[in-house]
Amino acid sequence: MIIDCPVCGPRHLAEFSYGGEASRTPVSMDNTDREDWSAYVFARQNPRGAHQEHWQHSGGCRSWMQVRRDVTTHRIEAVHLIGPFADQDRS
């Protein structure tokens, strides 16, 4: 699978780390409720078809991106840079 990094260009999946479903809201670090943490860590939607995911280009520029990927075909439909550098001009 090839992911088109908005900073570095197309790269092999081996350069990226999966960051989880983009639709999930992280649990506050101050929250000590075991059920909340268990649901966040283990409960997954596991949808069929396209959905949003977070990926980090850990073997490259280290940028975070939101990727729309069809989990059935692994086809990448869209990639958007997220985080503190998302609004900077890359030209």
Secondary structure, DSSP 8 states (H G I E B T S, - for coil): -EEEETTTEEEEGGG-EEEEETT-----TT---HHHHHHHHH-----SSEEEEEEE-TTTT--EEEEEEETTT--EEEEEEESTTTTS---
